[in-house]
Amino acid sequence: MPKDHLNTVFKGALILSISSLVAKILSAVYRIPLQNMVGNTGFYVYQQIYPLYGIGMTFALNGFPNFISKLVAEQPDETSKSLIARRAFHILSGLSLVVFFGLQLGATWIAAHMGDVNLAPIISAVAWMFVFMPWLATGRGYYQGKFLMGPTAVSQLIEQVVRVAIIIMAAYFSVRLGWDNYRMGTWAMSSAPLAAICSSLIFTAFGLRYLLAPAPAPTHPLPSYRKLTKRFVIEGGTLCLVAAVVILLQLVDSFTVMRGLVHQGQLPEVAKALKGVYDRGQPLVQLGLVVATAFSATLLPALTDALAKRQPIEFKRQTQAMVHVSLALSMAATVGLVALMPQINRLLFGSLEGTTALRIYIISILFAALITTYTSVLQSLNEYTAMIIGIIAGLATKVLANYIFVVHYGINGASAVTVLSLAVMFAVMWLGSPEDLQQVLLESGYLIKLLALSAVMGIVVILSCHQNTALVGPILANTRGMAGIITVIGVLIGVLVFVAGAVYARLFTIREWLVLPYGKRLIKAVAKGKEHHS
């Protein structure tokens, strides 16, 4: 691969990574003020339908664009690239219309099976987003296939900013004008198609030139629509499935948690509020995943380069660095959030409801981060079998066990099954991955060191929280402001303990430290300290 072209790929990957990071943070953070404004039941109404939006945007943002970019990159000239993009647009248009009409005609049936027929108008509102999916996915895929990540990054940010702004406005007017929760939910979910329209404008010139103008004569043979559709279903479907893992688990929750709670004996209104409490875990897991995967993702271009240059030793080193950094950050985030959960729950959501369920749910960060990292490596190796089997096994676990666990254990049961499902997914992927990739987790005592360090950090953070609570008294400690102060102190202590322990135990290699923020400064500081003592 020529050096200039490689630099373009690296720069494009960096731009897309930064925009994805910002979009993910926005997507997680806005739900906290939303819950505070509309309450547990209002949050339940929004979260019940959110997975439908999430699946649509995963298809439009990650799954199908990544597959289309591969199709475009395979073509030998500009004409072939534009024609393959046009065919992809036609296939996706047919798929999106089927989904759109399915949601519109089946809205009442879907809502009834979610246990709340009042959700039907919200399902109808979000369905309109699928009309714009082909335009967005094809535009993003075309430019990514030419290694131009700017249009995708800009459209991604526009979509998130517009959507979040409309949702917060809907919540504000709901409180101000006294709307019921379902009217608020309908307006909030209308943000999905409106945001899709705004982000689609980025691809107007592309669409008018390559998708809607008369098609040029082909310069090379193109795959037939039949073969292309088959590839869309198998290859594109796999990429979509991988990208939508966590959201698919949330979709299962939408169909089982509310109904399970009612079957348990809860009144419908109480069940809705409890589902809203359970849904508090989702933004926390999203934020934890952003932290856990953001820095390890910076190694992906180097991983791709090592593969392209056929450097197996370098590929293994980069893989080890990705897995180690992702696992360490996800473990630290998980243990820290579990230890601080009562204070975080009080600070962000104003009550201690569902603290046990949230503590269990938070463990999802650990397995979801590992799944994200391993799928990145397996995709680069074109190893799809273990991924598909793992995802199917995990989803089957969630579908079969969720309702039963909710009936017996309430929202604690739903949290436990989510963690179990992700653990099953990862276990199958790990067992089905190449032996070198399996050994990355086990070599040089890394896992034992990390578990010991995380346990020490968790104990120290819990003790510090208890000590601070005792110092200020139970009444003051129960306020949101003091909960915030105790949380910040706990986070700082946790970070100091984890970093000091990682340095002392030699948890990371120099390569791995350099991936982390301020890692270079820390290496220099440790080196100076050794010189000073020697």
Rosetta blueprint (number, residue, H / E / L):
1 M L
2 P L
3 K H
4 D H
5 H H
6 L H
7 N H
8 T H
9 V H
10 F H
11 K H
12 G H
13 A H
14 L H
15 I H
16 L H
17 S H
18 I H
19 S H
20 S H
21 L H
22 V H
23 A H
24 K H
25 I H
26 L H
27 S H
28 A H
29 V H
30 Y L
31 R H
32 I H
33 P H
34 L H
35 Q H
36 N H
37 M H
38 V H
39 G H
40 N H
41 T H
42 G H
43 F H
44 Y H
45 V H
46 Y H
47 Q H
48 Q H
49 I H
50 Y H
51 P H
52 L H
53 Y H
54 G H
55 I H
56 G H
57 M H
58 T H
59 F H
60 A H
61 L H
62 N H
63 G H
64 F H
65 P H
66 N H
67 F H
68 I H
69 S H
70 K H
71 L H
72 V H
73 A H
74 E H
75 Q L
76 P L
77 D L
78 E H
79 T H
80 S H
81 K H
82 S H
83 L H
84 I H
85 A H
86 R H
87 R H
88 A H
89 F H
90 H H
91 I H
92 L H
93 S H
94 G H
95 L H
96 S H
97 L H
98 V H
99 V H
100 F H
101 F H
102 G H
103 L H
104 Q H
105 L H
106 G L
107 A H
108 T H
109 W H
110 I H
111 A H
112 A H
113 H H
114 M L
115 G L
116 D L
117 V H
118 N H
119 L H
120 A H
121 P H
122 I H
123 I H
124 S H
125 A H
126 V H
127 A H
128 W L
129 M H
130 F H
131 V H
132 F H
133 M H
134 P H
135 W H
136 L H
137 A H
138 T H
139 G H
140 R H
141 G H
142 Y H
143 Y H
144 Q H
145 G H
146 K L
147 F L
148 L L
149 M L
150 G H
151 P H
152 T H
153 A H
154 V H
155 S H
156 Q H
157 L H
158 I H
159 E H
160 Q H
161 V H
162 V H
163 R H
164 V H
165 A H
166 I H
167 I H
168 I H
169 M H
170 A H
171 A H
172 Y H
173 F H
174 S H
175 V H
176 R H
177 L H
178 G L
179 W L
180 D L
181 N H
182 Y H
183 R H
184 M H
185 G H
186 T H
187 W H
188 A H
189 M H
190 S L
191 S H
192 A H
193 P H
194 L H
195 A H
196 A H
197 I H
198 C H
199 S H
200 S H
201 L H
202 I H
203 F H
204 T H
205 A H
206 F H
207 G H
208 L H
209 R H
210 Y H
211 L H
212 L L
213 A L
214 P L
215 A L
216 P L
217 A L
218 P L
219 T L
220 H L
221 P L
222 L L
223 P L
224 S L
225 Y H
226 R H
227 K H
228 L H
229 T H
230 K H
231 R H
232 F H
233 V H
234 I H
235 E H
236 G H
237 G H
238 T H
239 L H
240 C H
241 L H
242 V H
243 A H
244 A L
245 V H
246 V H
247 I H
248 L H
249 L H
250 Q H
251 L H
252 V H
253 D H
254 S H
255 F H
256 T H
257 V H
258 M H
259 R H
260 G H
261 L H
262 V H
263 H H
264 Q H
265 G L
266 Q L
267 L L
268 P H
269 E H
270 V H
271 A H
272 K H
273 A H
274 L H
275 K H
276 G H
277 V H
278 Y H
279 D L
280 R L
281 G H
282 Q H
283 P H
284 L H
285 V H
286 Q H
287 L H
288 G H
289 L H
290 V H
291 V H
292 A H
293 T H
294 A H
295 F L
296 S H
297 A H
298 T H
299 L H
300 L H
301 P H
302 A H
303 L H
304 T H
305 D H
306 A H
307 L H
308 A H
309 K L
310 R L
311 Q L
312 P H
313 I H
314 E H
315 F H
316 K H
317 R H
318 Q H
319 T H
320 Q H
321 A H
322 M H
323 V H
324 H H
325 V H
326 S H
327 L H
328 A H
329 L H
330 S H
331 M H
332 A H
333 A H
334 T H
335 V H
336 G H
337 L H
338 V H
339 A H
340 L H
341 M H
342 P H
343 Q H
344 I H
345 N H
346 R H
347 L H
348 L H
349 F H
350 G L
351 S L
352 L L
353 E L
354 G L
355 T H
356 T H
357 A H
358 L H
359 R H
360 I H
361 Y H
362 I H
363 I L
364 S H
365 I H
366 L H
367 F H
368 A H
369 A H
370 L H
371 I H
372 T H
373 T H
374 Y H
375 T H
376 S H
377 V H
378 L H
379 Q H
380 S H
381 L L
382 N L
383 E L
384 Y L
385 T H
386 A H
387 M H
388 I H
389 I H
390 G H
391 I H
392 I H
393 A H
394 G H
395 L H
396 A H
397 T H
398 K H
399 V H
400 L H
401 A H
402 N H
403 Y H
404 I H
405 F H
406 V H
407 V H
408 H H
409 Y H
410 G H
411 I H
412 N H
413 G H
414 A H
415 S H
416 A H
417 V H
418 T H
419 V H
420 L H
421 S H
422 L H
423 A H
424 V H
425 M H
426 F H
427 A H
428 V H
429 M H
430 W H
431 L H
432 G H
433 S L
434 P L
435 E H
436 D H
437 L H
438 Q H
439 Q H
440 V L
441 L L
442 L L
443 E H
444 S H
445 G H
446 Y H
447 L H
448 I H
449 K H
450 L H
451 L H
452 A H
453 L H
454 S H
455 A H
456 V H
457 M H
458 G H
459 I H
460 V H
461 V H
462 I H
463 L H
464 S H
465 C H
466 H H
467 Q H
468 N H
469 T H
470 A H
471 L H
472 V H
473 G L
474 P H
475 I H
476 L H
477 A H
478 N L
479 T L
480 R H
481 G H
482 M H
483 A H
484 G H
485 I H
486 I H
487 T H
488 V H
489 I H
490 G H
491 V H
492 L H
493 I H
494 G H
495 V H
496 L H
497 V H
498 F H
499 V H
500 A H
501 G H
502 A H
503 V H
504 Y H
505 A L
506 R L
507 L L
508 F L
509 T L
510 I H
511 R H
512 E H
513 W H
514 L H
515 V H
516 L L
517 P L
518 Y L
519 G H
520 K H
521 R H
522 L H
523 I H
524 K H
525 A H
526 V H
527 A H
528 K H
529 G H
530 K H
531 E H
532 H H
533 H H
534 S L
